[in-house]
Every structure is written in structure tokens, then in C-alpha cells.
Amino acid sequence: MKVTLVLLVLACAISLAYGDLVCGSSYCKDNPCTANISAKACKTPALYRANHAGKCACCPACVTLLSEGAACKTYSKELGETPSAVCREPLKCLKGVCTKVAPRFGLKYHHFN
């Protein structure tokens, strides 16, 4: 039982550290972009984002913001997957569709006297 608990804690620690191991705080500084895009290069409806493209989203890109109900794709910045279109904030890409997500803490507070 103790071995299982230790392995579980170790697995959790590794998974939490993985993001920092791949895209640590100095990754972008240590791996500068080879192709820079200026804000002027982005044509409407695309918007300029300074940190969107390349592995760990270190590089600038022109990005189209999608509205609710639009088809979308989830991606992993650690793997260098950066789509040219993403869901407009606060929408999230769920099951391939830009969807409005309810707030996590939507509970109403009651005051008791």
C-alpha cells in the first residue's frame, strides 16, 4: 500500500513538473524565434499576438478569433501546435466547437444573520 501511495505521489509530481520541464521560464529566451511577424502583417480579421506560434508559444503570429459555435481545434503549445484560429475569450474549444463555459465558482453566497 505504501509503495502504491509513493508511486502515485511521484507520478503527480512528475506530471506537474512536466510543463515546466518542456516550457520552462527561460525556454523562449533560450530559443529565439527565427521568423518574426510584425503587427502590420496581420490582415483583418486576424489579430497580432506576440506570443502564439512555435513550441511553447514563444513567437508572434496572426490569429483569427472565432465566435461561439464556430468549429475549432484544441492544441498543445508544448508540442508546437499553434492554429491560425482560436476561440474568442472567454469561449473554450469543447468537442471541436467554440463554447461558452459557465464560471467554475458560480455559487451564490448566502449571508446568515
All heavy atoms as an XYZ file, in Angstrom:
826
protein
N       0.821     -1.196      0.000
C       0.000      0.000      0.000
C       0.865      1.260      0.000
O       0.572      2.206     -0.696
C      -0.928     -0.050      1.221
C      -1.832      1.140      1.344
S      -3.057      1.097      0.030
C      -4.204      2.252      0.619
N       1.939      1.252      0.826
C       2.822      2.416      0.893
C       3.521      2.648     -0.447
O       3.703      3.789     -0.869
C       3.859      2.247      2.006
C       3.286      2.388      3.387
C       4.376      2.287      4.425
C       3.811      2.423      5.819
N       4.846      2.363      6.841
N       3.902      1.578     -1.106
C       4.578      1.689     -2.404
C       3.640      2.335     -3.423
O       4.038      3.216     -4.188
C       5.060      0.304     -2.897
C       5.597      0.385     -4.309
C       6.109     -0.254     -1.950
N       2.383      1.920     -3.418
C       1.396      2.484     -4.338
C       1.211      3.972     -4.081
O       1.160      4.772     -5.015
C       0.045      1.759     -4.193
O       0.245      0.365     -4.416
C      -0.970      2.292     -5.170
N       1.134      4.361     -2.816
C       0.967      5.766     -2.459
C       2.181      6.585     -2.891
O       2.038      7.668     -3.457
C       0.735      5.901     -0.952
C       0.470      7.304     -0.436
C      -0.744      7.911     -1.127
C       0.271      7.293      1.058
N       3.366      6.050     -2.661
C       4.593      6.746     -3.062
C       4.637      6.901     -4.585
O       4.979      7.967     -5.106
C       5.850      5.999     -2.546
C       7.114      6.567     -3.173
C       5.914      6.079     -1.031
N       4.290      5.855     -5.315
C       4.280      5.925     -6.775
C       3.248      6.940     -7.270
O       3.505      7.674     -8.231
C       4.019      4.551     -7.375
C       5.162      3.548     -7.245
C       4.728      2.182     -7.763
C       6.394      4.042     -7.980
N       2.102      6.992     -6.616
C       1.068      7.949     -7.005
C       1.536      9.386     -6.785
O       1.367     10.234     -7.653
C      -0.220      7.679     -6.217
C      -1.399      8.581     -6.526
C      -1.836      8.430     -7.978
C      -2.556      8.257     -5.599
N       2.138      9.644     -5.645
C       2.661     10.986     -5.353
C       3.764     11.341     -6.345
O       3.824     12.462     -6.857
C       3.166     11.071     -3.896
C       3.937     12.358     -3.654
C       2.000     10.948     -2.934
N       4.636     10.419     -6.635
C       5.719     10.651     -7.592
C       5.166     10.950     -8.988
O       5.634     11.866     -9.666
C       6.648      9.441     -7.630
C       7.881      9.565     -8.522
C       8.766     10.710     -8.055
C       8.660      8.266     -8.520
N       4.158     10.200     -9.421
C       3.547     10.427    -10.735
C       2.915     11.811    -10.803
O       3.029     12.508    -11.821
C       2.505      9.349    -11.022
N       2.255     12.229     -9.734
C       1.650     13.569     -9.701
C       2.720     14.647     -9.791
O       2.567     15.627    -10.509
C       0.818     13.749     -8.434
S      -0.707     12.806     -8.436
N       3.810     14.485     -9.053
C       4.893     15.463     -9.073
C       5.518     15.575    -10.455
O       5.806     16.670    -10.941
C       5.953     15.089     -8.040
N       5.708     14.452    -11.114
C       6.295     14.450    -12.457
C       5.356     15.132    -13.447
O       5.794     15.932    -14.273
C       6.638     13.015    -12.910
C       7.808     12.493    -12.094
C       6.952     12.964    -14.402
C       8.099     11.023    -12.296
N       4.075     14.849    -13.354
C       3.133     15.461    -14.294
C       3.042     16.965    -14.085
O       2.902     17.730    -15.038
C       1.750     14.815    -14.201
O       1.150     15.094    -12.961
N       3.133     17.437    -12.837
C       3.109     18.881    -12.576
C       4.379     19.544    -13.099
O       4.344     20.646    -13.630
C       2.959     19.157    -11.083
C       1.594     18.883    -10.484
C       1.643     19.019     -8.962
C       0.554     19.817    -11.067
N       5.497     18.868    -12.941
C       6.771     19.438    -13.378
C       6.953     19.362    -14.888
O       7.732     20.115    -15.455
C       7.919     18.719    -12.688
N       6.240     18.465    -15.564
C       6.430     18.254    -17.000
C       6.287     19.553    -17.788
O       7.114     19.865    -18.628
C       5.445     17.214    -17.535
C       5.564     17.013    -19.025
C       6.644     16.322    -19.560
C       4.624     17.546    -19.900
C       6.777     16.151    -20.919
C       4.759     17.382    -21.262
C       5.830     16.674    -21.763
O       5.960     16.524    -23.120
N       5.240     20.327    -17.490
C       5.041     21.586    -18.201
C       6.228     22.506    -18.030
O       6.667     23.168    -18.960
N       6.795     22.561    -16.823
C       7.942     23.417    -16.576
C       9.200     22.843    -17.216
O      10.082     23.577    -17.613
C       8.141     23.602    -15.073
C       9.029     24.789    -14.760
O       8.882     25.823    -15.437
O       9.872     24.678    -13.858
N       9.282     21.517    -17.343
C      10.436     20.905    -17.982
C      10.444     21.187    -19.479
O      11.490     21.417    -20.063
C      10.438     19.391    -17.748
C      10.673     18.932    -16.318
C      10.497     17.426    -16.215
C      12.052     19.334    -15.843
N       9.286     21.169    -20.106
C       9.197     21.394    -21.541
C       9.292     22.883    -21.855
O      10.067     23.315    -22.685
C       7.892     20.804    -22.109
C       7.727     21.162    -23.578
C       7.889     19.301    -21.937
N       8.473     23.672    -21.196
C       8.418     25.119    -21.444
C       8.774     25.862    -20.168
O       7.948     26.557    -19.589
C       7.023     25.526    -21.906
S       6.541     24.802    -23.462
N       9.972     25.695    -19.711
C      10.419     26.380    -18.504
C      10.382     27.891    -18.669
O      10.137     28.422    -19.754
N      10.662     28.587    -17.599
C      10.568     30.049    -17.604
C      11.553     30.704    -18.569
O      11.338     31.829    -19.002
C      10.780     30.582    -16.189
O      12.036     30.161    -15.702
N      12.613     30.009    -18.943
C      13.595     30.623    -19.851
C      13.583     30.011    -21.254
O      14.452     30.319    -22.066
C      14.998     30.505    -19.249
O      15.378     29.149    -19.163
N      12.600     29.140    -21.555
C      12.588     28.466    -22.858
C      12.586     29.474    -24.015
O      13.382     29.361    -24.936
C      11.394     27.520    -23.001
C      11.418     26.808    -24.334
C      12.116     25.619    -24.487
C      10.787     27.345    -25.456
C      12.183     24.979    -25.711
C      10.852     26.708    -26.690
C      11.551     25.533    -26.805
O      11.627     24.911    -28.020
N      11.697     30.445    -23.978
C      11.593     31.405    -25.080
C      12.860     32.246    -25.216
O      13.300     32.544    -26.322
C      10.369     32.302    -24.889
S       8.809     31.401    -25.042
N      13.457     32.615    -24.094
C      14.699     33.397    -24.118
C      15.835     32.572    -24.723
O      16.631     33.079    -25.509
C      15.050     33.833    -22.701
C      16.303     34.641    -22.601
C      16.573     34.996    -21.148
C      17.969     35.540    -20.979
N      18.340     35.661    -19.578
N      15.877     31.295    -24.353
C      16.940     30.425    -24.837
C      16.734     29.948    -26.280
O      17.665     29.451    -26.901
C      17.076     29.198    -23.934
C      17.507     29.567    -22.520
O      18.051     30.675    -22.329
O      17.279     28.748    -21.607
N      15.506     30.069    -26.784
C      15.176     29.607    -28.138
C      14.441     30.713    -28.902
O      13.228     30.643    -29.103
C      14.294     28.354    -28.060
C      15.000     27.214    -27.382
O      15.795     26.526    -27.980
N      14.724     27.027    -26.096
N      15.160     31.733    -29.327
C      14.506     32.861    -30.003
C      13.866     32.449    -31.334
O      14.287     31.487    -31.972
C      15.645     33.859    -30.236
C      16.899     33.063    -30.132
C      16.598     31.888    -29.245
N      12.846     33.184    -31.720
C      12.129     32.910    -32.964
C      13.027     33.175    -34.164
O      13.811     34.121    -34.160
C      10.896     33.806    -33.068
S       9.758     33.570    -31.707
N      12.891     32.358    -35.192
C      13.686     32.554    -36.400
C      12.945     33.423    -37.412
O      13.556     34.104    -38.210
C      14.044     31.207    -37.051
O      12.848     30.478    -37.288
C      14.956     30.404    -36.143
N      11.629     33.371    -37.388
C      10.831     34.195    -38.302
C       9.940     35.119    -37.482
O       9.092     34.660    -36.727
C       9.971     33.318    -39.196
N      10.176     36.405    -37.595
C       9.365     37.369    -36.856
C       8.296     37.960    -37.761
O       8.551     38.282    -38.915
C      10.239     38.480    -36.277
C      11.020     38.003    -35.079
O      10.499     37.252    -34.267
N      12.261     38.427    -34.963
N       7.105     38.095    -37.209
C       5.972     38.687    -37.931
C       5.640     39.999    -37.246
O       5.561     40.055    -36.015
C       4.745     37.741    -37.874
C       5.047     36.450    -38.609
C       3.513     38.425    -38.430
C       3.953     35.397    -38.480
N       5.436     41.028    -38.022
C       5.059     42.312    -37.436
C       3.546     42.418    -37.360
O       2.826     41.712    -38.073
C       5.614     43.464    -38.265
O       4.910     43.565    -39.483
N       3.066     43.287    -36.504
C       1.623     43.504    -36.355
C       1.016     43.990    -37.669
O      -0.138     43.697    -37.978
C       1.361     44.503    -35.237
N       1.793     44.687    -38.473
C       1.307     45.206    -39.763
C       1.036     44.098    -40.770
O       0.281     44.267    -41.708
C       2.314     46.195    -40.341
C       2.469     47.444    -39.525
C       3.549     48.335    -40.094
C       3.779     49.536    -39.199
N       4.862     50.391    -39.691
N       1.660     42.930    -40.554
C       1.495     41.814    -41.489
C       0.129     41.139    -41.351
O      -0.302     40.422    -42.254
C       2.594     40.784    -41.274
N      -0.553     41.364    -40.245
C      -1.843     40.710    -39.998
C      -2.974     41.446    -40.715
O      -3.150     42.641    -40.544
C      -2.128     40.647    -38.496
S      -0.897     39.699    -37.595
N      -3.698     40.708    -41.521
C      -4.829     41.271    -42.272
C      -6.135     40.916    -41.573
O      -6.302     39.810    -41.066
C      -4.854     40.709    -43.704
C      -3.555     40.876    -44.466
C      -3.287     42.328    -44.763
C      -2.005     42.447    -45.568
N      -1.240     43.614    -45.284
N      -7.077     41.826    -41.562
C      -8.388     41.601    -40.944
C      -9.043     40.371    -41.556
O      -8.954     40.196    -42.756
C      -9.273     42.850    -41.169
O      -8.589     43.978    -40.639
C     -10.609     42.715    -40.473
N      -9.612     39.482    -40.786
C      -9.985     39.562    -39.376
C      -8.935     39.024    -38.413
O      -9.203     38.888    -37.231
C     -11.239     38.697    -39.307
C     -10.967     37.611    -40.286
C     -10.193     38.273    -41.402
N      -7.740     38.736    -38.871
C      -6.698     38.221    -37.986
C      -6.121     39.330    -37.116
O      -6.032     40.484    -37.540
C      -5.588     37.566    -38.801
N      -5.739     38.966    -35.910
C      -5.131     39.897    -34.969
C      -3.720     39.433    -34.643
O      -3.426     38.244    -34.682
C      -5.951     39.951    -33.674
C      -7.395     40.394    -33.797
C      -8.101     40.268    -32.454
C      -7.462     41.827    -34.281
N      -2.873     40.379    -34.302
C      -1.491     40.081    -33.939
C      -1.424     39.593    -32.492
O      -2.016     40.190    -31.599
C      -0.642     41.340    -34.098
C       0.794     41.177    -33.681
C       1.717     40.602    -34.540
C       1.225     41.607    -32.431
C       3.049     40.458    -34.172
C       2.552     41.473    -32.054
C       3.452     40.896    -32.927
O       4.766     40.751    -32.562
N      -0.718     38.501    -32.278
C      -0.440     38.002    -30.932
C       1.066     37.814    -30.818
O       1.653     37.052    -31.585
C      -1.137     36.680    -30.659
C      -2.578     36.821    -30.288
C      -3.061     35.554    -29.629
N      -4.404     35.716    -29.133
C      -5.146     34.730    -28.699
N      -4.680     33.496    -28.712
N      -6.355     34.942    -28.246
N       1.673     38.487    -29.870
C       3.129     38.442    -29.711
C       3.622     37.054    -29.318
O       4.710     36.645    -29.703
C       3.564     39.473    -28.675
N       2.836     36.327    -28.547
C       3.246     35.001    -28.075
C       2.173     33.977    -28.416
O       1.284     33.705    -27.616
C       3.493     35.026    -26.568
C       4.577     35.999    -26.197
O       4.307     37.107    -25.767
N       5.811     35.598    -26.397
N       2.280     33.391    -29.600
C       1.274     32.416    -30.024
C       1.876     31.243    -30.793
O       1.464     30.108    -30.613
C       0.208     33.092    -30.897
C      -0.870     32.146    -31.313
N      -1.914     31.808    -30.482
C      -1.059     31.449    -32.460
C      -2.703     30.939    -31.106
N      -2.200     30.706    -32.303
N       2.825     31.471    -31.638
C       3.322     30.428    -32.539
C       4.579     29.754    -31.994
O       5.220     30.240    -31.076
C       3.605     31.022    -33.912
N       4.922     28.629    -32.609
C       6.136     27.899    -32.269
C       5.990     27.108    -30.993
O       5.000     27.202    -30.276
N       6.999     26.306    -30.706
C       6.976     25.499    -29.483
C       6.907     26.422    -28.276
O       7.623     27.418    -28.206
C       8.222     24.625    -29.418
C       8.197     23.662    -28.269
C       9.315     22.653    -28.368
C       9.212     21.661    -27.222
N      10.253     20.671    -27.292
N       6.025     26.134    -27.380
C       5.796     26.882    -26.141
C       5.221     28.276    -26.385
O       5.241     29.126    -25.500
C       7.061     26.952    -25.302
S       7.667     25.317    -24.819
N       4.693     28.515    -27.576
C       4.037     29.781    -27.928
C       4.938     30.987    -27.663
O       4.525     31.978    -27.083
C       2.707     29.915    -27.194
N       6.166     30.908    -28.124
C       7.133     31.982    -27.908
C       7.113     33.047    -29.009
O       7.592     34.154    -28.796
C       8.537     31.394    -27.858
S       8.818     30.268    -26.485
N       6.606     32.713    -30.172
C       6.753     33.580    -31.342
C       5.457     34.302    -31.712
O       4.364     33.826    -31.422
C       7.220     32.746    -32.526
S       8.767     31.874    -32.186
N       5.582     35.421    -32.412
C       4.402     36.164    -32.838
C       3.677     35.470    -33.991
O       4.267     34.684    -34.728
C       4.972     37.511    -33.290
C       6.377     37.218    -33.676
C       6.825     36.092    -32.790
N       2.373     35.774    -34.106
C       1.568     35.188    -35.183
C       0.325     36.029    -35.417
O      -0.089     36.812    -34.565
C       1.160     33.765    -34.823
N      -0.259     35.853    -36.589
C      -1.551     36.450    -36.917
C      -2.603     35.382    -36.606
O      -2.508     34.257    -37.092
C      -1.620     36.826    -38.389
S      -0.418     38.093    -38.852
N      -3.585     35.723    -35.781
C      -4.566     34.758    -35.301
C      -5.983     35.287    -35.515
O      -6.279     36.430    -35.190
C      -4.356     34.484    -33.798
C      -5.333     33.439    -33.289
C      -2.926     34.058    -33.521
N      -6.851     34.426    -36.049
C      -8.263     34.774    -36.211
C      -9.012     34.304    -34.972
O      -8.847     33.167    -34.530
C      -8.851     34.089    -37.460
O      -8.117     34.545    -38.600
C     -10.320     34.423    -37.634
N      -9.832     35.203    -34.393
C     -10.613     34.854    -33.210
C     -11.986     34.368    -33.652
O     -12.689     35.054    -34.391
C     -10.737     36.059    -32.277
C      -9.409     36.617    -31.765
C      -9.652     37.813    -30.855
C      -8.615     35.552    -31.031
N     -12.346     33.171    -33.190
C     -13.600     32.537    -33.600
C     -14.732     32.863    -32.629
O     -14.523     32.971    -31.427
C     -13.404     31.024    -33.661
C     -12.309     30.533    -34.605
C     -12.056     29.050    -34.392
C     -12.695     30.832    -36.038
N     -15.943     32.956    -33.149
C     -17.121     33.244    -32.345
C     -17.747     31.966    -31.817
O     -17.411     30.861    -32.248
C     -18.152     34.001    -33.185
O     -17.616     35.220    -33.620
N     -18.717     32.121    -30.926
C     -19.419     30.976    -30.345
C     -20.068     30.147    -31.447
O     -20.669     30.682    -32.370
C     -20.481     31.460    -29.358
C     -21.132     30.348    -28.576
C     -22.068     30.852    -27.489
O     -22.289     32.074    -27.382
O     -22.579     30.011    -26.737
N     -19.910     28.843    -31.365
C     -20.490     27.922    -32.334
C     -19.583     27.596    -33.508
O     -19.863     26.685    -34.290
N     -18.473     28.317    -33.634
C     -17.547     28.066    -34.744
C     -16.746     26.790    -34.498
O     -16.481     26.411    -33.357
C     -16.592     29.247    -34.909
N     -16.365     26.119    -35.573
C     -15.531     24.924    -35.472
C     -14.127     25.336    -35.015
O     -13.598     26.358    -35.446
C     -15.468     24.213    -36.815
N     -13.533     24.543    -34.120
C     -12.213     24.870    -33.587
C     -11.415     23.594    -33.349
O     -11.925     22.494    -33.501
C     -12.349     25.644    -32.272
S     -13.263     24.737    -30.993
N     -10.162     23.788    -32.979
C      -9.280     22.650    -32.692
C      -8.507     22.964    -31.419
O      -8.021     24.080    -31.247
C      -8.307     22.451    -33.847
C      -7.326     21.336    -33.617
C      -6.297     21.262    -34.728
C      -5.300     20.168    -34.379
N      -3.953     20.503    -34.677
N      -8.394     21.994    -30.532
C      -7.546     22.177    -29.359
C      -6.113     21.885    -29.778
O      -5.882     21.175    -30.752
C      -7.964     21.240    -28.202
O      -7.946     19.903    -28.673
C      -9.346     21.595    -27.684
N      -5.166     22.442    -29.066
C      -3.773     22.259    -29.432
C      -2.888     22.278    -28.202
O      -3.306     22.661    -27.121
C      -3.328     23.336    -30.420
C      -3.338     24.740    -29.837
C      -2.175     25.317    -29.365
C      -4.507     25.485    -29.769
C      -2.171     26.584    -28.833
C      -4.509     26.761    -29.239
C      -3.340     27.301    -28.773
O      -3.335     28.559    -28.240
N      -1.658     21.876    -28.374
C      -0.681     21.837    -27.296
C       0.481     22.747    -27.650
O       1.214     22.485    -28.599
C      -0.179     20.408    -27.101
O       0.922     20.405    -26.224
N       0.653     23.807    -26.876
C       1.768     24.717    -27.161
C       3.110     24.039    -26.934
O       4.085     24.365    -27.584
C       1.648     25.997    -26.341
C       1.910     25.834    -24.863
C       1.809     27.150    -24.140
C       2.132     26.971    -22.660
N       2.123     28.228    -21.961
N       3.152     23.056    -26.019
C       4.401     22.351    -25.762
C       4.878     21.571    -26.977
O       6.060     21.368    -27.178
C       4.249     21.402    -24.566
C       4.101     22.109    -23.232
C       2.663     22.531    -22.945
O       1.746     22.171    -23.723
O       2.456     23.230    -21.951
N       3.939     21.102    -27.791
C       4.296     20.344    -28.985
C       4.464     21.235    -30.206
O       4.747     20.758    -31.294
C       3.225     19.284    -29.259
C       3.061     18.215    -28.182
C       1.912     17.280    -28.530
C       4.349     17.438    -27.993
N       4.262     22.536    -30.036
C       4.422     23.466    -31.140
C       3.206     23.547    -32.032
O       3.279     24.056    -33.147
N       2.070     23.047    -31.546
C       0.828     23.115    -32.326
C       0.163     24.462    -32.051
O      -0.257     24.736    -30.933
C      -0.131     21.997    -31.915
C       0.413     20.620    -32.131
C      -0.494     19.547    -31.568
O      -1.239     19.796    -30.619
O      -0.445     18.442    -32.125
N       0.113     25.294    -33.065
C      -0.493     26.609    -32.894
C      -1.383     26.919    -34.093
O      -0.896     27.263    -35.156
C       0.590     27.692    -32.737
O       1.527     27.552    -33.794
C       1.303     27.580    -31.407
N      -2.693     26.797    -33.904
C      -3.605     27.043    -35.017
C      -3.672     28.527    -35.369
O      -3.379     29.390    -34.541
C      -4.945     26.548    -34.476
C      -4.830     26.712    -33.006
C      -3.391     26.445    -32.680
N      -4.070     28.796    -36.584
C      -4.199     30.188    -37.020
C      -5.520     30.792    -36.578
O      -5.744     31.974    -36.764
C      -4.068     30.271    -38.539
O      -5.089     29.490    -39.143
N      -6.391     29.977    -35.981
C      -7.672     30.466    -35.473
C      -7.943     29.830    -34.113
O      -7.754     28.631    -33.933
C      -8.798     30.123    -36.440
N      -8.366     30.647    -33.152
C      -8.683     30.177    -31.803
C      -9.994     30.809    -31.347
O     -10.429     31.833    -31.892
C      -7.568     30.524    -30.790
C      -6.279     29.799    -31.121
C      -7.349     32.019    -30.699
N     -10.625     30.218    -30.353
C     -11.882     30.741    -29.817
C     -11.655     32.081    -29.122
O     -10.691     32.241    -28.381
C     -12.501     29.762    -28.831
S     -12.932     28.179    -29.572
N     -12.548     33.006    -29.380
C     -12.517     34.322    -28.732
C     -12.746     34.128    -27.232
O     -13.546     33.319    -26.827
C     -13.637     35.180    -29.345
C     -13.727     36.588    -28.861
C     -14.852     37.334    -29.582
N     -14.724     37.308    -31.031
C     -13.963     38.138    -31.737
N     -13.267     39.067    -31.126
N     -13.912     38.055    -33.052
N     -12.013     34.875    -26.398
C     -12.209     34.812    -24.938
C     -13.625     35.243    -24.612
O     -14.145     36.133    -25.270
C     -11.216     35.738    -24.235
C      -9.783     35.263    -24.319
C      -9.510     34.002    -23.529
O     -10.201     33.765    -22.512
O      -8.645     33.232    -23.936
N     -14.310     34.674    -23.688
C     -13.951     33.616    -22.768
C     -14.363     32.230    -23.264
O     -14.473     31.302    -22.482
C     -14.738     33.978    -21.510
C     -16.015     34.534    -22.056
C     -15.598     35.267    -23.317
N     -14.602     32.077    -24.569
C     -15.036     30.793    -25.118
C     -13.914     29.766    -25.026
O     -12.734     30.111    -25.046
C     -15.462     30.958    -26.578
C     -16.561     31.972    -26.858
C     -16.768     32.135    -28.360
C     -17.851     31.564    -26.177
N     -14.299     28.494    -24.950
C     -13.348     27.385    -24.911
C     -13.688     26.419    -26.037
O     -14.848     26.268    -26.401
C     -13.436     26.633    -23.581
C     -13.170     27.481    -22.358
C     -11.735     27.907    -22.312
C     -11.489     28.756    -21.080
N     -10.295     29.545    -21.156
N     -12.691     25.756    -26.583
C     -12.905     24.775    -27.638
C     -13.249     23.437    -26.993
O     -12.387     22.760    -26.446
C     -11.661     24.652    -28.507
S     -11.915     23.606    -29.947
N     -14.524     23.084    -27.039
C     -15.005     21.830    -26.471
C     -15.627     20.988    -27.565
O     -16.534     21.438    -28.260
C     -16.037     22.090    -25.367
C     -15.564     22.915    -24.175
C     -16.724     23.196    -23.230
C     -14.441     22.206    -23.440
N     -15.114     19.781    -27.721
C     -15.609     18.844    -28.729
C     -15.623     19.470    -30.127
O     -16.525     19.252    -30.914
C     -16.995     18.326    -28.353
C     -16.997     17.542    -27.061
C     -18.374     17.029    -26.725
C     -18.334     16.274    -25.401
N     -19.645     15.813    -24.993
N     -14.615     20.286    -30.422
C     -14.465     20.863    -31.751
C     -15.348     22.056    -32.049
O     -15.459     22.483    -33.190
N     -15.963     22.654    -30.992
C     -16.849     23.813    -31.185
C     -16.532     24.865    -30.121
O     -16.387     24.544    -28.937
C     -18.337     23.391    -31.062
C     -19.256     24.593    -31.200
C     -18.686     22.341    -32.097
N     -16.444     26.141    -30.513
C     -16.245     27.227    -29.549
C     -17.499     27.342    -28.693
O     -18.594     27.575    -29.216
C     -15.973     28.544    -30.261
S     -14.377     28.599    -31.105
N     -17.325     27.145    -27.387
C     -18.456     27.036    -26.478
C     -18.290     27.963    -25.283
O     -17.193     28.088    -24.738
C     -18.569     25.581    -25.964
O     -18.590     24.699    -27.089
C     -19.794     25.369    -25.123
N     -19.403     28.564    -24.863
C     -19.408     29.390    -23.663
C     -19.437     28.444    -22.464
O     -20.282     27.556    -22.387
C     -20.641     30.291    -23.636
C     -20.575     31.385    -22.580
C     -21.815     32.254    -22.603
C     -21.892     33.019    -23.907
N     -23.025     33.937    -23.968
N     -18.510     28.633    -21.547
C     -18.398     27.761    -20.382
C     -18.847     28.537    -19.150
O     -18.447     29.677    -18.949
C     -16.939     27.280    -20.202
C     -16.794     26.400    -18.988
C     -16.477     26.550    -21.452
N     -19.678     27.888    -18.324
C     -20.151     28.526    -17.095
C     -18.986     28.735    -16.138
O     -18.060     27.925    -16.100
C     -21.215     27.650    -16.441
N     -19.019     29.813    -15.371
C     -17.942     30.055    -14.396
C     -17.832     28.886    -13.422
O     -18.830     28.272    -13.063
C     -18.396     31.319    -13.653
C     -19.441     31.931    -14.506
C     -20.043     30.837    -15.327
N     -16.613     28.611    -12.999
C     -16.371     27.494    -12.091
C     -16.983     27.726    -10.724
O     -17.422     26.822    -10.066
C     -14.873     27.261    -11.922
C     -14.211     26.822    -13.199
C     -12.752     26.676    -12.979
N     -12.470     25.267    -12.778
C     -11.295     24.793    -12.495
N     -10.289     25.604    -12.329
N     -11.108     23.497    -12.350
N     -16.975     28.955    -10.258
C     -17.465     29.260     -8.922
C     -18.739     30.083     -9.024
O     -18.825     31.190     -8.554
C     -16.398     29.992     -8.102
C     -15.140     29.193     -7.973
C     -14.002     29.530     -8.685
C     -15.095     28.075     -7.161
C     -12.844     28.783     -8.580
C     -13.934     27.326     -7.045
C     -12.816     27.683     -7.756
N     -19.730     29.534     -9.651
C     -20.980     30.230     -9.878
C     -21.957     30.127     -8.725
O     -23.129     30.410     -8.874
N     -21.484     29.742     -7.557
C     -22.365     29.603     -6.410
C     -22.722     30.965     -5.837
O     -21.898     31.865     -5.759
C     -21.694     28.760     -5.322
C     -21.279     27.351     -5.722
C     -20.491     26.712     -4.580
C     -22.498     26.520     -6.044
N     -23.954     31.106     -5.429
C     -24.377     32.335     -4.768
C     -24.100     32.184     -3.293
O     -24.307     31.137     -2.697
C     -25.868     32.582     -4.992
C     -26.184     32.914     -6.424
C     -27.635     33.259     -6.563
C     -27.938     33.583     -8.028
N     -29.325     33.937     -8.242
N     -23.608     33.270     -2.722
C     -23.301     33.235     -1.291
C     -24.501     33.748     -0.517
O     -25.113     34.731     -0.884
C     -22.066     34.088     -0.991
C     -20.830     33.520     -1.607
C     -20.340     33.991     -2.814
C     -20.153     32.485     -0.984
C     -19.209     33.444     -3.386
C     -19.013     31.920     -1.552
C     -18.544     32.419     -2.737
O     -17.432     31.871     -3.297
N     -24.811     33.092      0.565
C     -25.916     33.493      1.421
C     -25.332     34.055      2.721
O     -24.430     33.459      3.296
C     -26.830     32.299      1.743
C     -27.500     31.755      0.522
N     -28.586     32.349     -0.043
C     -27.204     30.683     -0.248
C     -28.961     31.659     -1.111
N     -28.127     30.644     -1.256
N     -25.855     35.169      3.139
C     -25.415     35.761      4.394
C     -26.387     35.352      5.484
O     -27.601     35.513      5.345
C     -25.362     37.290      4.280
C     -24.363     37.740      3.262
N     -23.027     37.796      3.539
C     -24.510     38.142      1.979
C     -22.380     38.212      2.459
N     -23.259     38.423      1.499
N     -25.869     34.808      6.550
C     -26.704     34.383      7.662
C     -26.509     35.355      8.823
O     -25.388     35.649      9.205
C     -26.332     32.962      8.110
C     -26.569     31.948      7.047
C     -25.530     31.471      6.270
C     -27.853     31.468      6.809
C     -25.758     30.533      5.281
C     -28.076     30.529      5.818
C     -27.036     30.063      5.049
N     -27.611     35.861      9.332
C     -27.525     36.803     10.484
C     -27.864     36.099     11.755
O     -28.638     35.297     11.913
C     -28.458     37.997     10.271
C     -27.995     38.843      9.095
O     -26.810     38.883      8.802
N     -28.913     39.510      8.450
